[in-house]
Amino acid sequence: MTRIGLYGAAGHMGKAMTKAIVDSNDCTVTSGCDRLNSPDIGNDLGAVAGIAPIGVTLTSDAGVMCDNCDVVVDYSAASATIALLPIIIEKQKPLLICTTGFSEEQHAAIVAAGRSIPVMIGANMSVSVMAMYELVKSAARMLGEEFDIEIFDFHPWDKIDAPSGTALELAEYAAEGRGVVLSEVMVPARFGETPNPKRGRIGFSSGRGGEVNCENTVFFAGPGQRLEIISRVTDYKAFAGGTLMAATWIASQPPGFYVMNDMLA
């Protein structure tokens, strides 16, 4: 039985994960942490998630969370993840990061943490998107540069990073399928008059509004034809299964920096 500590336990996904772990036969939630000013600090995690009490109190002390789990699942925010790193390295606990929006410097710090602990980043833990990664890579490999690749992500009004982490991962798979480096072909945003782009680009656009959970579309637009690969997550619980699978997997790995492909392989 894998003992999970939830970091960002009072957020949308933290609550969904509490419910999912309670229903799991392979994992148990033994600790939870959230920001110091969260109104839920001191409350039972079950009550925070809207279910019966489970006997685990929400804390603001990340060290206490680490002391009471086998692996930490992070659904917080980029700055909170970076603040967690020195603590989790000191406590020598595996870390599954499901947070997005990291700068290059922050991402480098996460990679460096892999020298001390097993750490894995997964921008989207739904199994439909895991399948979508492979479909996008295959389509990019089969369709030549006459097919422009455009990626659109639609998320709720309060998501702060754009493009989303999922959109960027989809682009990485598309670039891999094409045999190119994403940073050399990506068009992250457009505004006003833009010059005619070169063939082979990978463009991004983002929508934010309402209570949309997570939608991602990859367009392959070619001469007289268009292929669309779409994933729509309608409930946060869709992320739970993949998260628990990844948490159990990373908990048994040696120190290193891992991505989704390592687990799927």
C-alpha positions as CSV (number, residue, x, y, z in Angstrom):
1,M,0.0,0.0,0.0
2,T,1.6,3.3,-1.2
3,R,1.3,6.1,1.4
4,I,0.7,9.4,-0.4
5,G,1.2,12.9,0.8
6,L,-0.8,15.5,-1.1
7,Y,0.8,18.9,-1.7
8,G,-1.8,21.5,-2.6
9,A,-4.4,19.3,-0.9
10,A,-7.1,22.0,-0.6
11,G,-7.1,22.8,-4.3
12,H,-9.4,21.4,-7.0
13,M,-7.2,18.5,-7.8
14,G,-6.1,18.0,-4.2
15,K,-9.7,17.4,-3.2
16,A,-10.3,15.1,-6.2
17,M,-7.2,13.1,-5.3
18,T,-8.3,12.7,-1.7
19,K,-11.6,11.2,-2.9
20,A,-9.8,8.9,-5.4
21,I,-7.2,7.7,-2.9
22,V,-9.9,6.8,-0.4
23,D,-11.5,4.6,-3.0
24,S,-8.2,3.1,-4.1
25,N,-7.1,-0.5,-3.1
26,D,-3.5,0.3,-3.8
27,C,-2.9,3.7,-2.1
28,T,-3.8,5.5,1.0
29,V,-3.6,9.2,1.8
30,T,-1.6,9.7,5.0
31,S,-0.7,13.5,4.9
32,G,-1.7,16.7,3.2
33,C,-0.3,20.2,3.0
34,D,-1.5,23.5,1.7
35,R,-0.5,27.2,1.9
36,L,-0.2,28.8,5.3
37,N,-3.1,31.1,4.8
38,S,-5.5,28.4,3.6
39,P,-8.8,28.5,5.6
40,D,-8.8,24.7,5.6
41,I,-5.5,24.3,7.7
42,G,-6.3,22.2,10.7
43,N,-9.3,20.5,9.2
44,D,-9.6,16.8,8.3
45,L,-8.7,16.1,4.7
46,G,-11.9,14.2,4.2
47,A,-14.0,17.1,5.3
48,V,-12.0,19.4,3.0
49,A,-12.7,17.2,0.1
50,G,-16.4,17.0,1.0
51,I,-16.4,13.4,2.2
52,A,-16.4,11.7,5.6
53,P,-13.4,12.4,7.9
54,I,-10.4,10.1,7.2
55,G,-8.3,11.0,10.3
56,V,-5.7,13.0,8.5
57,T,-5.3,16.7,9.3
58,L,-4.3,19.3,6.7
59,T,-1.1,21.0,7.6
60,S,0.9,24.0,6.3
61,D,4.2,22.2,7.3
62,A,5.7,20.4,4.2
63,G,8.2,18.6,6.4
64,V,5.4,17.1,8.5
65,M,3.7,16.0,5.3
66,C,6.9,14.3,4.0
67,D,7.5,12.5,7.3
68,N,4.2,10.8,7.0
69,C,4.2,9.4,3.4
70,D,6.1,7.3,0.9
71,V,5.7,9.7,-2.0
72,V,4.5,13.3,-2.5
73,V,2.0,14.2,-5.2
74,D,2.2,17.9,-6.0
75,Y,-0.9,19.7,-7.4
76,S,0.1,23.1,-6.1
77,A,1.7,26.0,-8.2
78,A,5.1,26.5,-9.7
79,S,6.4,28.8,-6.9
80,A,5.1,26.3,-4.3
81,T,6.8,23.4,-6.0
82,I,10.2,25.2,-6.0
83,A,9.7,26.0,-2.3
84,L,9.1,22.3,-1.6
85,L,12.3,21.1,-3.3
86,P,14.9,21.7,-0.5
87,I,12.5,20.2,2.0
88,I,11.7,17.0,0.0
89,I,15.4,16.6,-0.8
90,E,16.3,16.8,2.9
91,K,13.5,14.2,3.7
92,Q,14.5,12.0,0.8
93,K,11.0,11.4,-0.5
94,P,10.0,10.7,-4.2
95,L,8.1,13.5,-5.9
96,L,5.4,13.4,-8.6
97,I,4.9,16.9,-10.0
98,C,1.5,17.5,-11.7
99,T,1.9,21.3,-11.6
100,T,2.7,23.4,-14.7
101,G,3.9,26.9,-15.6
102,F,7.6,26.5,-14.7
103,S,10.2,28.9,-16.1
104,E,13.4,27.5,-17.6
105,E,15.3,28.2,-14.4
106,Q,12.6,26.5,-12.3
107,H,12.6,23.5,-14.6
108,A,16.4,23.2,-14.3
109,A,16.0,23.2,-10.5
110,I,13.6,20.3,-10.7
111,V,15.9,18.4,-13.0
112,A,18.8,19.0,-10.6
113,A,16.7,17.6,-7.7
114,G,16.7,14.3,-9.6
115,R,20.3,13.9,-8.5
116,S,19.1,13.3,-5.0
117,I,15.6,11.9,-5.2
118,P,13.3,10.3,-7.8
119,V,11.3,13.2,-9.3
120,M,8.8,13.0,-12.2
121,I,6.9,15.7,-14.1
122,G,3.5,14.9,-15.7
123,A,1.6,17.9,-17.0
124,N,-1.6,15.9,-17.6
125,M,-2.3,12.6,-15.9
126,S,-5.5,11.6,-17.8
127,V,-5.2,8.4,-19.7
128,S,-6.9,10.0,-22.7
129,V,-4.2,12.6,-23.0
130,M,-1.5,9.9,-22.5
131,A,-3.0,8.2,-25.6
132,M,-3.2,11.5,-27.3
133,Y,0.6,12.0,-27.0
134,E,1.3,8.9,-29.0
135,L,-1.4,9.7,-31.6
136,V,0.1,13.2,-32.1
137,K,3.6,11.9,-32.5
138,S,2.4,9.3,-35.1
139,A,0.4,11.9,-37.0
140,A,3.3,14.4,-37.0
141,R,5.6,11.7,-38.3
142,M,3.2,10.6,-41.1
143,L,2.1,14.1,-42.2
144,G,4.8,16.3,-43.9
145,E,5.6,20.0,-43.4
146,E,2.7,20.9,-45.8
147,F,0.5,20.2,-42.7
148,D,0.8,23.1,-40.3
149,I,0.4,22.1,-36.6
150,E,-1.7,24.3,-34.3
151,I,-2.4,23.5,-30.7
152,F,-5.3,25.0,-28.8
153,D,-5.9,24.6,-25.1
154,F,-9.0,25.6,-23.2
155,H,-9.0,25.8,-19.4
156,P,-11.0,27.4,-16.6
157,W,-10.8,31.2,-16.0
158,D,-8.3,31.0,-13.1
159,K,-5.5,29.0,-14.9
160,I,-2.6,31.4,-14.9
161,D,-0.1,29.8,-17.4
162,A,-0.5,29.8,-21.1
163,P,0.2,27.8,-23.2
164,S,-0.8,25.1,-20.7
165,G,1.7,22.4,-19.7
166,T,-0.3,19.8,-21.6
167,A,-0.2,21.9,-24.8
168,L,3.6,22.2,-24.4
169,E,3.9,18.4,-23.9
170,L,1.7,17.8,-26.9
171,A,4.0,20.1,-28.9
172,E,7.1,18.1,-27.7
173,Y,5.6,14.9,-29.0
174,A,4.7,16.6,-32.3
175,A,8.2,17.9,-32.6
176,E,9.6,14.4,-31.8
177,G,7.5,12.9,-34.5
178,R,8.8,15.5,-37.0
179,G,12.4,15.0,-35.8
180,V,12.8,18.7,-34.9
181,V,13.6,20.8,-31.8
182,L,10.4,22.5,-30.5
183,S,12.1,25.7,-29.5
184,E,13.2,26.2,-33.1
185,V,9.7,25.8,-34.7
186,M,7.2,27.0,-32.0
187,V,5.1,30.1,-32.5
188,P,3.9,30.8,-28.9
189,A,1.5,33.8,-29.6
190,R,0.2,36.0,-32.3
191,F,-1.1,39.6,-32.1
192,G,-1.6,42.2,-34.8
193,E,0.0,41.8,-38.2
194,T,2.3,38.8,-38.4
195,P,4.8,37.9,-41.1
196,N,4.2,34.9,-43.3
197,P,5.4,32.0,-41.2
198,K,7.8,29.3,-42.4
199,R,6.5,25.8,-43.1
200,G,6.9,23.3,-40.3
201,R,5.9,25.6,-37.5
202,I,4.0,24.5,-34.4
203,G,1.6,27.3,-33.2
204,F,-0.2,27.8,-29.9
205,S,-3.4,29.5,-28.8
206,S,-5.2,29.4,-25.5
207,G,-8.7,30.0,-24.2
208,R,-9.6,30.7,-20.5
209,G,-13.1,30.9,-19.2
210,G,-15.9,29.5,-17.0
211,E,-15.5,26.1,-15.5
212,V,-14.0,24.2,-18.4
213,N,-11.7,21.5,-16.8
214,C,-9.3,20.7,-19.6
215,E,-9.6,20.6,-23.4
216,N,-6.8,20.2,-25.8
217,T,-6.9,20.1,-29.6
218,V,-4.1,19.5,-32.0
219,F,-4.8,20.6,-35.6
220,F,-2.9,19.2,-38.6
221,A,-4.0,21.6,-41.4
222,G,-2.9,20.6,-44.8
223,P,-3.9,21.3,-48.4
224,G,-7.7,20.7,-48.7
225,Q,-7.8,18.6,-45.5
226,R,-7.5,18.9,-41.8
227,L,-6.9,16.3,-39.0
228,E,-8.0,17.2,-35.4
229,I,-7.0,15.2,-32.4
230,I,-9.0,16.2,-29.3
231,S,-9.1,15.4,-25.7
232,R,-11.8,16.7,-23.4
233,V,-11.7,16.1,-19.6
234,T,-15.1,16.8,-18.1
235,D,-14.3,15.9,-14.5
236,Y,-11.2,16.3,-12.4
237,K,-11.5,12.6,-11.3
238,A,-10.2,11.7,-14.8
239,F,-6.7,12.7,-13.7
240,A,-6.8,10.5,-10.6
241,G,-6.1,7.0,-12.1
242,G,-3.1,8.2,-14.0
243,T,-1.8,10.1,-11.0
244,L,-2.0,7.1,-8.7
245,M,-0.3,4.9,-11.3
246,A,2.5,7.4,-11.7
247,A,2.8,8.0,-7.9
248,T,3.2,4.2,-7.3
249,W,5.7,3.9,-10.1
250,I,7.9,6.8,-9.1
251,A,7.9,5.7,-5.4
252,S,9.9,2.6,-6.5
253,Q,12.4,4.3,-8.7
254,P,16.0,5.2,-7.9
255,P,17.0,8.9,-7.8
256,G,16.7,10.6,-11.2
257,F,14.6,13.0,-13.3
258,Y,11.7,11.2,-15.1
259,V,9.0,12.1,-17.6
260,M,5.8,10.4,-18.7
261,N,7.5,8.4,-21.4
262,D,9.8,6.7,-18.9
263,M,6.8,5.2,-17.1
264,L,4.9,4.4,-20.2
265,A,7.9,2.5,-21.6
